[in-house]
Amino acid sequence: MGLRHSTCSQESSPKEASSQRPSVEGHRDASQHTPKSSIFPSRQELTPDPSRNEPSDVPCETTKSHAHAAHPTVQGPQVSDAYWVFQRPPNNQRTFYFKEDNLEFSSQFDSGNLIQVERVDAFQYRMYTAMDCGNAPWQTNNRQWFHFSVRGGSKDAIVTICFVGMAHSNMFTYDWMPVMAVVPTRPQYSRITGKAHVEALETMPETPGYPLLVHKPVLKDDADSDRGGDEGNNDVDDGSPATTSTGATGGTAFSISPMSKASGTGTKKKKKNVAMNLTFNFKIEAEISVTYTPPQGRPDAPAIYIASNHPYSYSTLQCNLATWQEEALRSSAMQESSVQVPDYVVLRSISEEGGATESHCRSSLTKAPAGSSVKSKKRVGSSKTDNVALSYGGAHSGIYFHREVLCKSLEGRDITLLTISDCSGMTLERAHLISKEDGLPYSSALGQTERPFSFSGKQYVVLTARVHPGECPGSHLMHGCIDFLLNCTDSRAAALRRNFVFYIVPMLNPDGVVRGHSRVDSNGVDLNRMYRDPSPKQHPAPYAVLALLRSLGSHVTLFIDMHAHANKRGTFLYGNSMGWVNQIENLLYAKLVALNTPYLDFRRCNFSEANMFAAGKSGKRKDSSSRVVAFTETGIVHSYTIETSHVMADTLNQVIPMTSCQAEQLDTTLPSPLPVMHSPATFRDTGRAMLLGLLDIKGMNPISRLTFTQFHSTRGLALWLQRQLQIESAEMLFTQAFKKHGKEVQATTSESGDALLAAVMKSLTAEEYPDKITIKGARLLPRTTFSGVRSFVPLETAIMLLLQTAPTGPPRSVLYGSSSGATANGATAGGGTDGKGGGDTQRRGTSPATGINNGNSGPNVIPPAVIATRRRSKPNVTPESTRVEV
């Protein structure tokens, strides 16, 4: 039997929580004398941490929770700010000790989630996670994340864990196993070897001792991170407030046996599964003493840590922010010692309020002698608001690193805003406040920090991540971006700093991260559905980011929000629908990213209108997500959500290795054959590729892979994409014409082949010829919606394109009888032997050369096929409208 310790302690103060717990001896005595029916002691409300100035948690008594559930208090955006008061949800992080196996399990640390444990047999346990905002009236169905620590036990003992009632998610079926770290001997998380047993459930079992933790019967909602727009299904809800639960299954409606039969296996019931039981084994690699002190989630807290996927906590971010700041200072000092500083430059450390420091150039300061070399720089202080910059200009203009607090979360945590660039183009003026009325950024409005310097002649890039707390890959993607931007030896990183200013918000939802939530904040709200009309009081992070985007206006050249997908394999971008000129730019950026990393699947990207405005039955719409609002409100063409699987890649691009000594290690190694399980290294490689794609599309990459491809340049790739988009548009127009007029035309003419094709196409009336079209199932392109079809693919152009390309199947193939090709030189149209247009892509279980199942075959470099058989003398791309390389 197990004892639960400190059941309602404040999650952000584990040390204080531990002070509420009895001594080791007291717990051992209680374990020996407590009957099984009383192993769940009554909960007590703890005094809040005065150092954080936070209100206490909602009382956790079951009777009080029932009272709340009977009259739910909606904390969503429908309550106006004038009447809205934030109520902290209960703390669901717990610690358990089992005397029989001398094992302690705990989730009382940053990002921990484990609310109940039951011992089944020796070293066999059932575990339960808390839903987001669990035991609160605004509890949601999101229940996909777990993270806990293990202490005690016997070295090399095998422990069997069954997580009961996890929210149904396809990722758990993709050869999934949890990740584990052993602190301090092996602090890096890696997948546990073996294979988990997954049992699908049509109903979610109860959590013993917590009658409110049940699946609520609400309708599903669309989500960028879960459903994938007009493709696939969403397996978690939208985070809307819960209602009183009725009719849950019993607490024993599951089995820990791997031989148990999965429910809902029938065809009709397959989509009704709402939950899963996950069973796996792990070995106790190190016997760590049970100290009855909850782990702090830091490297100095010895424990075995197990999580559903690679974690990235709020405290990890704070440590990394300090590390990046030190790296910027260190690389700055190294370059200062060897660079000749112009006579108008002087290095100076200025002590700001809060101990912040910044080195910068001002013509009003004392001038350094001409040709002098700066040898050292004194650092005045160090704090979380430090600002770092180098102050010399020219080709070696160093790293400018500025840190401030953009806003505060509902629970008072910092939402950090970073500014990264170099000192070229730096003016003598500080940037204005984002919003003086709203006090944004928070720390600069209060005078705790200064705003970063303004820059002239540079475009801005805005990067955000972790609006959904359970999507840790988003933070690993962001980590790769920041690491690369601060690289002082790579000429590509220097080019990025020289040409752009990066505004970075690494973690939008720190409250959800700390509490171990999967999707929502501590108010039960999906913040990525609040950008259309955010409240500064209820949704401070979306409100601040939108204010930042509006303040930068047309100077923003790229916006990316980083996510992870629970139901799909691979990595892909979601973009927006727009006119054909801009849509080619959209496709161009995505293809350039795919050329720079093995992991981005170009054809799985989605730029459709349906994926912009899809609305779930619960009423939440995707047009309130950040990427859509950034486009519709501020006109940013390159506005994306990047999604990556938590678990595995679905394709591998054949990336040309870079042999330059300036390139990093991953640039010189080809990926291993599929399947490839994702890790922080693969995520970071993709993050870096997003920045390399930006350099390529602007023609600023000093070490570009494009030179070694069949496209040769950005312009060449843009023309290829234009051609493919025209061909696919013509194909869809013919399908539409044949469906409406094919039988009639065939009945009135004896023509066949090319002549019949032209006759069918000309049967389209002006009203039937659309000006907007959505490309689906294309051979070489992702799903895409664009307007301006009539000018982009006039009727005569569409007919010519069809005559130049071979049909891939009906209805066009029926025009040629037994012949499988068109008359124009028998041009191939597949672009790849698998018929999916993946000529430069290796898909799971296929040989890149033959398409035959061969999981052990290595990747071969095969360039994408060009469908067109004739070259056009003049492209339809308007040079002044499309940014391509000259």
Secondary structure in CASP SS format (residue, H / E / C, confidence):
PFRMAT SS
TARGET T0000
AUTHOR 0000-0000-0000
METHOD secondary structure of the structure
MODEL  1
M C 1.00
G E 1.00
L E 1.00
R E 1.00
H E 1.00
S C 1.00
T C 1.00
C C 1.00
S C 1.00
Q C 1.00
E C 1.00
S C 1.00
S C 1.00
P H 1.00
K H 1.00
E H 1.00
A H 1.00
S H 1.00
S H 1.00
Q C 1.00
R C 1.00
P C 1.00
S C 1.00
V H 1.00
E H 1.00
G H 1.00
H H 1.00
R H 1.00
D H 1.00
A H 1.00
S H 1.00
Q H 1.00
H H 1.00
T C 1.00
P C 1.00
K H 1.00
S H 1.00
S H 1.00
I C 1.00
F C 1.00
P C 1.00
S C 1.00
R C 1.00
Q C 1.00
E C 1.00
L C 1.00
T C 1.00
P C 1.00
D C 1.00
P C 1.00
S C 1.00
R C 1.00
N C 1.00
E C 1.00
P C 1.00
S C 1.00
D C 1.00
V C 1.00
P C 1.00
C C 1.00
E C 1.00
T H 1.00
T H 1.00
K H 1.00
S H 1.00
H H 1.00
A H 1.00
H H 1.00
A H 1.00
A H 1.00
H C 1.00
P C 1.00
T C 1.00
V C 1.00
Q C 1.00
G C 1.00
P C 1.00
Q C 1.00
V C 1.00
S C 1.00
D C 1.00
A C 1.00
Y C 1.00
W C 1.00
V C 1.00
F C 1.00
Q C 1.00
R C 1.00
P C 1.00
P C 1.00
N C 1.00
N C 1.00
Q C 1.00
R C 1.00
T E 1.00
F E 1.00
Y E 1.00
F E 1.00
K C 1.00
E C 1.00
D C 1.00
N C 1.00
L E 1.00
E E 1.00
F E 1.00
S E 1.00
S C 1.00
Q C 1.00
F C 1.00
D C 1.00
S C 1.00
G C 1.00
N E 1.00
L C 1.00
I C 1.00
Q E 1.00
V E 1.00
E E 1.00
R E 1.00
V E 1.00
D E 1.00
A C 1.00
F C 1.00
Q E 1.00
Y E 1.00
R E 1.00
M E 1.00
Y E 1.00
T C 1.00
A C 1.00
M C 1.00
D C 1.00
C C 1.00
G C 1.00
N C 1.00
A C 1.00
P C 1.00
W C 1.00
Q C 1.00
T C 1.00
N C 1.00
N C 1.00
R C 1.00
Q C 1.00
W C 1.00
F C 1.00
H E 1.00
F E 1.00
S E 1.00
V E 1.00
R E 1.00
G E 1.00
G C 1.00
S C 1.00
K C 1.00
D C 1.00
A C 1.00
I E 1.00
V E 1.00
T E 1.00
I E 1.00
C E 1.00
F E 1.00
V E 1.00
G E 1.00
M E 1.00
A E 1.00
H C 1.00
S C 1.00
N H 1.00
M H 1.00
F H 1.00
T H 1.00
Y C 1.00
D C 1.00
W C 1.00
M C 1.00
P C 1.00
V E 1.00
M E 1.00
A E 1.00
V E 1.00
V E 1.00
P C 1.00
T C 1.00
R E 1.00
P E 1.00
Q E 1.00
Y E 1.00
S E 1.00
R E 1.00
I C 1.00
T C 1.00
G C 1.00
K C 1.00
A C 1.00
H E 1.00
V E 1.00
E E 1.00
A E 1.00
L E 1.00
E C 1.00
T C 1.00
M C 1.00
P E 1.00
E C 1.00
T E 1.00
P C 1.00
G C 1.00
Y E 1.00
P C 1.00
L C 1.00
L C 1.00
V C 1.00
H C 1.00
K C 1.00
P C 1.00
V C 1.00
L C 1.00
K C 1.00
D C 1.00
D C 1.00
A C 1.00
D C 1.00
S C 1.00
D C 1.00
R C 1.00
G C 1.00
G C 1.00
D C 1.00
E C 1.00
G C 1.00
N C 1.00
N C 1.00
D C 1.00
V C 1.00
D C 1.00
D C 1.00
G C 1.00
S C 1.00
P C 1.00
A C 1.00
T C 1.00
T C 1.00
S C 1.00
T C 1.00
G C 1.00
A C 1.00
T E 1.00
G C 1.00
G C 1.00
T C 1.00
A C 1.00
F C 1.00
S C 1.00
I C 1.00
S C 1.00
P C 1.00
M C 1.00
S C 1.00
K C 1.00
A C 1.00
S C 1.00
G C 1.00
T C 1.00
G C 1.00
T C 1.00
K C 1.00
K C 1.00
K H 1.00
K H 1.00
K H 1.00
N C 1.00
V C 1.00
A E 1.00
M E 1.00
N E 1.00
L E 1.00
T E 1.00
F E 1.00
N E 1.00
F E 1.00
K E 1.00
I C 1.00
E C 1.00
A C 1.00
E C 1.00
I C 1.00
S C 1.00
V C 1.00
T C 1.00
Y C 1.00
T C 1.00
P C 1.00
P C 1.00
Q C 1.00
G C 1.00
R C 1.00
P C 1.00
D C 1.00
A C 1.00
P C 1.00
A E 1.00
I E 1.00
Y E 1.00
I E 1.00
A E 1.00
S C 1.00
N C 1.00
H C 1.00
P C 1.00
Y C 1.00
S C 1.00
Y H 1.00
S H 1.00
T H 1.00
L H 1.00
Q H 1.00
C H 1.00
N H 1.00
L H 1.00
A H 1.00
T H 1.00
W H 1.00
Q H 1.00
E H 1.00
E H 1.00
A H 1.00
L H 1.00
R H 1.00
S H 1.00
S H 1.00
A H 1.00
M H 1.00
Q H 1.00
E H 1.00
S C 1.00
S C 1.00
V C 1.00
Q E 1.00
V C 1.00
P C 1.00
D C 1.00
Y C 1.00
V C 1.00
V C 1.00
L C 1.00
R C 1.00
S E 1.00
I C 1.00
S C 1.00
E C 1.00
E C 1.00
G C 1.00
G C 1.00
A C 1.00
T C 1.00
E C 1.00
S E 1.00
H C 1.00
C C 1.00
R C 1.00
S C 1.00
S C 1.00
L C 1.00
T C 1.00
K C 1.00
A C 1.00
P C 1.00
A C 1.00
G C 1.00
S C 1.00
S E 1.00
V C 1.00
K C 1.00
S C 1.00
K C 1.00
K C 1.00
R C 1.00
V C 1.00
G C 1.00
S C 1.00
S C 1.00
K C 1.00
T C 1.00
D C 1.00
N E 1.00
V E 1.00
A E 1.00
L C 1.00
S C 1.00
Y C 1.00
G C 1.00
G C 1.00
A C 1.00
H C 1.00
S C 1.00
G C 1.00
I C 1.00
Y E 1.00
F E 1.00
H E 1.00
R E 1.00
E E 1.00
V E 1.00
L E 1.00
C E 1.00
K E 1.00
S C 1.00
L C 1.00
E C 1.00
G C 1.00
R C 1.00
D E 1.00
I E 1.00
T E 1.00
L E 1.00
L E 1.00
T E 1.00
I E 1.00
S E 1.00
D C 1.00
C C 1.00
S C 1.00
G C 1.00
M E 1.00
T E 1.00
L E 1.00
E E 1.00
R E 1.00
A C 1.00
H C 1.00
L C 1.00
I C 1.00
S E 1.00
K C 1.00
E C 1.00
D C 1.00
G C 1.00
L E 1.00
P C 1.00
Y H 1.00
S H 1.00
S H 1.00
A H 1.00
L C 1.00
G C 1.00
Q C 1.00
T C 1.00
E C 1.00
R C 1.00
P C 1.00
F E 1.00
S E 1.00
F E 1.00
S C 1.00
G C 1.00
K C 1.00
Q E 1.00
Y E 1.00
V E 1.00
V E 1.00
L E 1.00
T E 1.00
A E 1.00
R C 1.00
V C 1.00
H C 1.00
P C 1.00
G C 1.00
E C 1.00
C C 1.00
P H 1.00
G H 1.00
S H 1.00
H H 1.00
L H 1.00
M H 1.00
H H 1.00
G H 1.00
C H 1.00
I H 1.00
D H 1.00
F H 1.00
L H 1.00
L C 1.00
N C 1.00
C C 1.00
T C 1.00
D C 1.00
S H 1.00
R H 1.00
A H 1.00
A H 1.00
A H 1.00
L H 1.00
R H 1.00
R H 1.00
N H 1.00
F E 1.00
V E 1.00
F E 1.00
Y E 1.00
I E 1.00
V E 1.00
P C 1.00
M C 1.00
L C 1.00
N C 1.00
P H 1.00
D H 1.00
G H 1.00
V H 1.00
V H 1.00
R H 1.00
G C 1.00
H C 1.00
S C 1.00
R C 1.00
V C 1.00
D C 1.00
S C 1.00
N C 1.00
G C 1.00
V C 1.00
D C 1.00
L H 1.00
N H 1.00
R H 1.00
M C 1.00
Y C 1.00
R C 1.00
D C 1.00
P C 1.00
S C 1.00
P C 1.00
K C 1.00
Q C 1.00
H C 1.00
P H 1.00
A H 1.00
P H 1.00
Y H 1.00
A H 1.00
V H 1.00
L H 1.00
A H 1.00
L H 1.00
L H 1.00
R H 1.00
S H 1.00
L H 1.00
G H 1.00
S H 1.00
H H 1.00
V E 1.00
T E 1.00
L E 1.00
F E 1.00
I E 1.00
D E 1.00
M E 1.00
H C 1.00
A C 1.00
H E 1.00
A C 1.00
N C 1.00
K C 1.00
R C 1.00
G C 1.00
T E 1.00
F E 1.00
L E 1.00
Y E 1.00
G C 1.00
N C 1.00
S C 1.00
M E 1.00
G E 1.00
W H 1.00
V H 1.00
N H 1.00
Q H 1.00
I H 1.00
E H 1.00
N H 1.00
L H 1.00
L H 1.00
Y H 1.00
A H 1.00
K H 1.00
L H 1.00
V H 1.00
A H 1.00
L H 1.00
N C 1.00
T C 1.00
P C 1.00
Y C 1.00
L E 1.00
D C 1.00
F H 1.00
R H 1.00
R H 1.00
C C 1.00
N E 1.00
F E 1.00
S C 1.00
E C 1.00
A H 1.00
N H 1.00
M H 1.00
F H 1.00
A C 1.00
A E 1.00
G C 1.00
K C 1.00
S C 1.00
G C 1.00
K C 1.00
R E 1.00
K H 1.00
D H 1.00
S H 1.00
S C 1.00
S H 1.00
R H 1.00
V H 1.00
V H 1.00
A H 1.00
F H 1.00
T H 1.00
E H 1.00
T H 1.00
G C 1.00
I C 1.00
V C 1.00
H C 1.00
S E 1.00
Y E 1.00
T E 1.00
I E 1.00
E E 1.00
T E 1.00
S E 1.00
H C 1.00
V C 1.00
M E 1.00
A C 1.00
D C 1.00
T E 1.00
L E 1.00
N E 1.00
Q C 1.00
V C 1.00
I C 1.00
P C 1.00
M C 1.00
T C 1.00
S C 1.00
C C 1.00
Q C 1.00
A C 1.00
E C 1.00
Q H 1.00
L H 1.00
D H 1.00
T H 1.00
T C 1.00
L C 1.00
P C 1.00
S C 1.00
P C 1.00
L C 1.00
P C 1.00
V C 1.00
M E 1.00
H C 1.00
S C 1.00
P H 1.00
A H 1.00
T H 1.00
F H 1.00
R H 1.00
D H 1.00
T H 1.00
G H 1.00
R H 1.00
A H 1.00
M H 1.00
L H 1.00
L H 1.00
G H 1.00
L H 1.00
L H 1.00
D H 1.00
I H 1.00
K C 1.00
G C 1.00
M C 1.00
N C 1.00
P C 1.00
I C 1.00
S C 1.00
R C 1.00
L H 1.00
T H 1.00
F H 1.00
T C 1.00
Q C 1.00
F C 1.00
H C 1.00
S C 1.00
T H 1.00
R H 1.00
G H 1.00
L H 1.00
A H 1.00
L H 1.00
W H 1.00
L H 1.00
Q H 1.00
R H 1.00
Q H 1.00
L H 1.00
Q H 1.00
I H 1.00
E H 1.00
S H 1.00
A H 1.00
E H 1.00
M H 1.00
L H 1.00
F H 1.00
T H 1.00
Q H 1.00
A H 1.00
F H 1.00
K H 1.00
K H 1.00
H H 1.00
G H 1.00
K H 1.00
E H 1.00
V H 1.00
Q H 1.00
A H 1.00
T H 1.00
T C 1.00
S C 1.00
E C 1.00
S C 1.00
G H 1.00
D H 1.00
A H 1.00
L H 1.00
L H 1.00
A H 1.00
A H 1.00
V H 1.00
M H 1.00
K H 1.00
S C 1.00
L C 1.00
T C 1.00
A C 1.00
E C 1.00
E C 1.00
Y C 1.00
P C 1.00
D C 1.00
K E 1.00
I E 1.00
T E 1.00
I E 1.00
K C 1.00
G C 1.00
A C 1.00
R C 1.00
L C 1.00
L C 1.00
P C 1.00
R E 1.00
T E 1.00
T E 1.00
F E 1.00
S E 1.00
G C 1.00
V H 1.00
R H 1.00
S H 1.00
F H 1.00
V C 1.00
P C 1.00
L H 1.00
E H 1.00
T H 1.00
A H 1.00
I H 1.00
M H 1.00
L H 1.00
L H 1.00
L H 1.00
Q H 1.00
T C 1.00
A C 1.00
P C 1.00
T C 1.00
G C 1.00
P C 1.00
P C 1.00
R H 1.00
S H 1.00
V H 1.00
L H 1.00
Y H 1.00
G C 1.00
S C 1.00
S C 1.00
S C 1.00
G C 1.00
A C 1.00
T C 1.00
A C 1.00
N C 1.00
G C 1.00
A C 1.00
T C 1.00
A C 1.00
G C 1.00
G C 1.00
G C 1.00
T C 1.00
D C 1.00
G C 1.00
K C 1.00
G C 1.00
G C 1.00
G C 1.00
D C 1.00
T E 1.00
Q E 1.00
R E 1.00
R C 1.00
G C 1.00
T E 1.00
S C 1.00
P C 1.00
A C 1.00
T C 1.00
G C 1.00
I C 1.00
N E 1.00
N C 1.00
G C 1.00
N C 1.00
S C 1.00
G C 1.00
P C 1.00
N C 1.00
V C 1.00
I C 1.00
P C 1.00
P C 1.00
A C 1.00
V C 1.00
I C 1.00
A C 1.00
T C 1.00
R C 1.00
R C 1.00
R C 1.00
S C 1.00
K C 1.00
P C 1.00
N C 1.00
V C 1.00
T C 1.00
P C 1.00
E C 1.00
S C 1.00
T C 1.00
R C 1.00
V C 1.00
E C 1.00
V C 1.00
END
